[in-house]
Amino acid sequence: MDRIANNHHALPPPDGVSPAPQGLFKSLQGAYFLGYVPRAVALLCAGENPLTVAWHMPVNKKPFIYAVAIAKDNYSHKLIQEGSDFTLNFISVEYLEDMLIAGKHRGGEVNKWQLFKKLKPLKALTVEALMVEQAMLIYECKKERILDFPDHSLLIGRVELLHYRKGKLKVQKVRYPLHMGKRYFSENSRVYIYK
Ligand SMILES: Cc1cc2nc3c(=O)[nH]c(=O)nc-3n(C[C@H](O)[C@H](O)[C@H](O)COP(=O)(O)O)c2cc1C
């Protein structure tokens, strides 16, 4: 493949910086699945319907704003478009099996709460959505805006209220499932404390 030209530097590169040698990298375009980058698996409830998400991130501190990419062919996308509030539930790795059930079935066809082995719903306090009783950390969110892309929408929510598990949210103990792409998962297993 041709080298991708990079003429966007505001400043010239520092002296001695050369292009990557031929053969060091294999260069691809559009390979969104590559890299084994671990991303926390969480359960988003769009109104009453749970789906698994791994493409999510904080985007602002005050107010606390959080973004999640939702695929347009998901049932939850329709619910969000129609104005549903949502909750984002961070759940320990021991419930991964249920999270994979939520990541496989379509909400319009089944009630995923009935398929879950362990996860149970509760009503959120400030938004019209369900949340997960077993979660360690929960964000209650109102839709702030939606950014449209070809196959996903970026759902941007304002976190109205946050819940965390009293006495359980310990940095040495939390074990969240991490999605590494395709069928690969891991969990955070070692905590470093930098001074
Ligand atoms: C580990 C994992 C991560 C996922 N991440 C996302 C995501 O970030 N955004 C998304 O739209 N779908 C994601 N999915 C796919 C949805 O969870 C899946 O399509 C689900 O069946 C949609 O449910 P719904 O049709 O009820 O909305 C993920 C699935 C898995 C298993």
The ligand as an SDF file (V2000), in Angstrom:
LIG
                    3D

 31 33  0  0  0  0  0  0  0  0999 V2000
  -18.5520   -7.4560   24.0950 C   0  0  0  0  0  0  0  0  0  0  0  0
  -19.5710   -6.7250   23.2520 C   0  0  0  0  0  0  0  0  0  0  0  0
  -19.4660   -5.3600   23.0430 C   0  0  0  0  0  0  0  0  0  0  0  0
  -20.4110   -4.6740   22.2850 C   0  0  0  0  0  0  0  0  0  0  0  0
  -20.2940   -3.3200   22.1260 N   0  0  0  0  0  0  0  0  0  0  0  0
  -21.2670   -2.6490   21.4570 C   0  0  0  0  0  0  0  0  0  0  0  0
  -21.2220   -1.2230   21.3910 C   0  0  0  0  0  0  0  0  0  0  0  0
  -20.3360   -0.5560   21.9540 O   0  0  0  0  0  0  0  0  0  0  0  0
  -22.2160   -0.5910   20.6960 N   0  0  0  0  0  0  0  0  0  0  0  0
  -23.2380   -1.2960   20.0870 C   0  0  0  0  0  0  0  0  0  0  0  0
  -24.1150   -0.6810   19.4740 O   0  0  0  0  0  0  0  0  0  0  0  0
  -23.3080   -2.6400   20.1440 N   0  0  0  0  0  0  0  0  0  0  0  0
  -22.3420   -3.3280   20.8290 C   0  0  0  0  0  0  0  0  0  0  0  0
  -22.4140   -4.6880   20.9200 N   0  0  0  0  0  0  0  0  0  0  0  0
  -23.4960   -5.4080   20.1960 C   0  0  0  0  0  0  0  0  0  0  0  0
  -24.8500   -5.3110   20.8690 C   0  0  0  0  0  0  0  0  0  0  0  0
  -24.7750   -5.5470   22.2660 O   0  0  0  0  0  0  0  0  0  0  0  0
  -25.7870   -6.3600   20.2110 C   0  0  0  0  0  0  0  0  0  0  0  0
  -25.9160   -6.0680   18.8400 O   0  0  0  0  0  0  0  0  0  0  0  0
  -27.1440   -6.4660   20.8710 C   0  0  0  0  0  0  0  0  0  0  0  0
  -27.7700   -7.6760   20.4720 O   0  0  0  0  0  0  0  0  0  0  0  0
  -28.0620   -5.2940   20.5270 C   0  0  0  0  0  0  0  0  0  0  0  0
  -29.2610   -5.4550   21.2490 O   0  0  0  0  0  0  0  0  0  0  0  0
  -30.5970   -4.6640   20.8670 P   0  0  0  0  0  0  0  0  0  0  0  0
  -30.9330   -5.0480   19.4260 O   0  0  0  0  0  0  0  0  0  0  0  0
  -31.6050   -5.1690   21.8670 O   0  0  0  0  0  0  0  0  0  0  0  0
  -30.3300   -3.2050   21.0070 O   0  0  0  0  0  0  0  0  0  0  0  0
  -21.4820   -5.3880   21.6970 C   0  0  0  0  0  0  0  0  0  0  0  0
  -21.6000   -6.7780   21.8910 C   0  0  0  0  0  0  0  0  0  0  0  0
  -20.6650   -7.4350   22.6720 C   0  0  0  0  0  0  0  0  0  0  0  0
  -20.8170   -8.9240   22.9070 C   0  0  0  0  0  0  0  0  0  0  0  0
  1  2  1  0
  2  3  1  0
  2 30  2  0
  3  4  2  0
  4  5  1  0
  4 28  1  0
  5  6  2  0
  6  7  1  0
  6 13  1  0
  7  8  2  0
  7  9  1  0
  9 10  1  0
 10 11  2  0
 10 12  1  0
 12 13  2  0
 13 14  1  0
 14 15  1  0
 14 28  1  0
 15 16  1  0
 16 17  1  0
 16 18  1  0
 18 19  1  0
 18 20  1  0
 20 21  1  0
 20 22  1  0
 22 23  1  0
 23 24  1  0
 24 25  2  0
 24 26  1  0
 24 27  1  0
 28 29  2  0
 29 30  1  0
 30 31  1  0
M  END
$$$$
